[in-house]
Amino acid sequence: MPTQHAAPANIDDIPGWLRPTDQRLINWLLSYQENQGVQGDLCELGAYLGKSAVLIGAHVRPVEMFTVCDLFDSPAPNEANAAEMLRSYATLTRSTFERNYLAFHDRLPAIVEGATSTIGEHVAPGSCRFVHVDASHHFGHVSVDVVSARAMLQPDGVVVFDDYRAAHTPGVAAAVWFAIHGEGLCPMWISPNKMYATWGDPTALRKALVEWLTDQPDSAWSDHDVAGHRIVQIADWPKHPPAPQPPPSAAPPAPPPRRPKHPIIVDLLPPAVTRALRAARRRREARR
Ligand SMILES: C[S@@+](CC[C@H](N)C(=O)[O-])C[C@H]1O[C@@H](n2cnc3c(N)ncnc32)[C@H](O)[C@@H]1O
C-alpha cells in the first residue's frame, strides 16, 4: 500500500523546484498584470507535485482559466523522456498533485494529462497572459514548448522558462536562445533558475520591474546588454526579507515577535494562498 502522507500546510511542504526568489518574482509579475487590468488565462507545462501550480493558482480570477499539463501517470513520448521521468520524477502521481493543490484551493485547474506537445489542443491561441515552461529538459521537447507558448500567449503575455542555464539542462538553454536569436523572443529578466521573456514589447514591464526592485531593500541586480537585449539579472534573495532597521537614535529595539513556523509563505504569498494555508493549518490542528 502506498504511504499516505499528511496534506501540505504550506507550499514549502510540497516537494518541487520553485525557489523563494522565483516565488517572489512570479507573485510580483502576476500581481502587476492584475493591477494593470491585464486579463487572460494561465498555463503551466510541467506541474510535478504542484509547488508552482499552487502559487500560480492563487492569481487566477473567476473569468480566467488555469491549465496545467503534465505526464503524471501516463507514458512519456520517447525513451529519453522516459529515462528523465524515471530518474527525476519516479514518485509523481496525479492524485498527489490534486491533493496538494486542493489543500490550498477550492477547485482544481484544468488538467491535461499527457505530453506538452498536445497543449495546443486544449488552450486557445492568444488566450494566455502567463505561461510557465517547466516540463521536459530535452531540446526537441522544449523547442516545441517554445512554439506552443508563443501560440498560447497574448501579444504582451509573459513566458517563464525554468532551467534556462543549468549545467544539466543544455537542451533548455539551446532552445531558449534559439528562440531569442531566431524567433523574436525578448528576454526581460533572469533569476538564477528562470528566464522571464515576452514576444511583445518588454519596455514597460521591465521598467516596472526595475522600479519595484529598487524599492526592495534586499535585492541585488544588474543590467546586461546581451545581443541587443537589455536583461536584468537578479541574484537570489535571502530567504527572509531583512527586518526594518530602527532610526539611529531610537530607543533599544523590542525583542523580536514570535514568528510562524514558515514565515516566508505568510509574508510573501498573496492573500488567497495565505488564507488557504492558515485554513489548512487550522484543519490539521483540529484533527489532532
Ligand atoms: C521540473 S518538474 C516541474 C516542477 C514544478 N513546476 C515545480 O515548480 O515544482 C517537471 C515536470 O514535467 C513533467 N514532464 C516531463 N516531460 C514531460 C512531457 N514530455 N510532457 C508533459 N510533462 C512532462 C514531469 O512529469 C514533471 O512533473
The ligand as an ORCA input file, in Angstrom:
! r2SCAN-3c Opt
* xyz 0 1
  C      10.772     20.042    -13.010
  S       9.251     19.233    -12.868
  C       8.095     20.552    -12.672
  C       8.292     21.255    -11.398
  C       7.160     22.168    -10.962
  N       6.828     23.175    -11.958
  C       7.557     22.838     -9.660
  O       7.910     24.019     -9.647
  O       7.569     22.154     -8.640
  C       8.971     18.696    -14.497
  C       7.632     18.033    -14.728
  O       7.484     17.883    -16.135
  C       6.846     16.653    -16.403
  N       7.228     16.263    -17.767
  C       8.411     15.816    -18.211
  N       8.367     15.584    -19.533
  C       7.112     15.906    -19.942
  C       6.435     15.898    -21.191
  N       7.043     15.498    -22.323
  N       5.155     16.290    -21.225
  C       4.495     16.670    -20.087
  N       5.096     16.714    -18.883
  C       6.392     16.339    -18.797
  C       7.311     15.711    -15.307
  O       6.338     14.703    -15.080
  C       7.489     16.647    -14.120
  O       6.357     16.597    -13.301
*
